[in-house]
Amino acid sequence: MSERVGIFCDTEFPREAAAELAAGLRAHRVLRPAVALRGNLAASQSDPAILEAEIAFGQPDPASLLAAPRLRFAQLTSAGYTRYDEPRFRGAARSKGLALCSSSTVYAEPCAEHLLALILATARRLPDCCEDQHQRGWHAAERRRQAFLLRGQTVVLLGYGAIARRLTELLAPFEVQILALDRAPRGDETVTMLSEEELDAALARADHLVDVLPENATTAGFLDARRLAKLQPSATVYNIGRGTTLDHPALCAALRSGAIAGAYLDVTDPEPLPPGHPLWDAPGCHITPHMAGGRNTEHVALVRHFLANLARYERGEPLRDRVV
Amino acid sequence: MSERVGIFCDTEFPREAAAELAAGLRAHRVLRPAVALRGNLAASQSDPAILEAEIAFGQPDPASLLAAPRLRFAQLTSAGYTRYDEPRFRGAARSKGLALCSSSTVYAEPCAEHLLALILATARRLPDCCEDQHQRGWHAAERRRQAFLLRGQTVVLLGYGAIARRLTELLAPFEVQILALDRAPRGDETVTMLSEEELDAALARADHLVDVLPENATTAGFLDARRLAKLQPSATVYNIGRGTTLDHPALCAALRSGAIAGAYLDVTDPEPLPPGHPLWDAPGCHITPHMAGGRNTEHVALVRHFLANLARYERGEPLRDRVV
């Protein structure tokens, strides 16, 4: 493509990533929001700059994407795309020939590593050891008896996108049984895919229940009291999807009654979790602050992922992480 | 083998494991210490029962093994075999036709899982999150910036036995570079093996330095101030070998000065680590209480490993985990 393409970008990156983006877009016309930059989550609802763009990168809101007459390809700087994940947006994007991509490839690796870190921390009793250290406690016999092998256990995955697929790869050497639920299986899954009718039986066998669900109309409160009640007392729940997909009071009750063994939450509802929230000290509940997708090279990786997709767009190749 | 073999066992197992051992040895003559059982680490130096045995299982001391005239096969209930790992014992065992086996196969899986749990806890800042939770802190931006991907990093292993081999398998999906030092490489290693001359250069590249060294005359204080000084400020040290292989004051100084980023110690010298020891609150130092080999099924696994080796012995096949 020889002519200069208008590329709208509403995200401000740290120095190194910004330099890499500028270098990668040297041949193009970069359109910045006319209004002052308001950070990653800001939407430039009626920003005139996007109206000239063929491509957008950042977090432009759905209405702006649809209003921009020349827009053909937009890439979000997040793995989540809740705001765009509804029939009206999908229909309008299809009509105007707009492809929407997420950055799920960028987040799959840290999220999968975070999940395996949490699962292994459970198996090796690391939070208990952390507490012990505060007390200068050396409880070798007790911790040895409580620890268990991940090898051979059963992992149930709610959602089977890029994160779950990478987690499946990381789990391969452990020879665990993996059962997964997904609303739209691609058919190339290497794990046992569950129908929603089969989920209850799978929950009853789960040692580790991993929620990687996106937030949309069908996932709100999906992991509710009824489903939590199917779990074994030895089971642990992990949520790195969205806080709204998990019923917090039901989880709290299950932890307090000993109906389940523990929970690791990287996402909560709301975020940050308020200081007085009962989940902070529910027994066996461990919080990480919506950081599963984080890594020191996050912004550079986002820029590289966009530039690689831009090259695909220019060559007319299929885009990666296309969600609409 | 039709005749009843005398099998000396000085270890008392919990109920389930004891029942499985009794069932497995029904056809044999089980010889118990004549003196009162003194636990796993007790040595029955001059116990008359072992003198009748052809096989021993537990923790009989080296002198007793050599004194027992009919003894052909002894299996330790530990992965470590420090007391037997010296030329005089090796020579005497060879002369009398005694094979000594460890239980390293039993401990390889939990130890490797423990190591990966610690390595991923480092990458995902889990100890920091543990502290944050105490303070009801939600430091998303900071933790995201600090987290890093394990994928593509460099892991240096000191010692390349059963634990390190299993860790190598668990690390395979992460595509890390693994460099290993071993006093007696077998030649079938799938990782880059280092000579002692090459170690210093490898230390300078290590993101994770894993000490799985056994305790013997050549390993005492192996990881000393000079070698620690080769590490990068971003490097983390792990020790699940033996506490004596790592110079504690030198480690403490390296942590306090910021010369290295952190340490995870499952073994210390002495054990338990005394309440006043400076390592308890050295910056970035995390302690687990010599539990890396532990798991809820430990004793049953020890019994099964012994019975499987006993079957090999009876069939004249090579024994597993033979160390002398």
Interface residues (C-beta under 8 A of the other chain):
Chain A: E109 P110 E113 H114 L116 A117 L118 L120 A121 A123 R124 R125 L126 P127 C129 C130 D132 Q133 R136 G137 W138 H139 A140 R143 R144 R145 Q146 A147 F148 L149 L150 R151 E169 L170 A172 P173 F174 E271 P272 L273 P275 W280 H286 I287 T288 P289 H290 M291 G293 G294 R295 N296 T297 E298
Chain B: E109 P110 E113 H114 L116 A117 L118 L120 A121 A123 R124 R125 L126 P127 C129 C130 D132 Q133 R136 G137 W138 H139 A140 R143 R144 R145 Q146 A147 F148 L149 L150 R151 E169 L170 A172 P173 F174 E271 P272 L273 P275 W280 H286 I287 T288 P289 H290 M291 A292 G293 G294 R295 N296 T297 E298
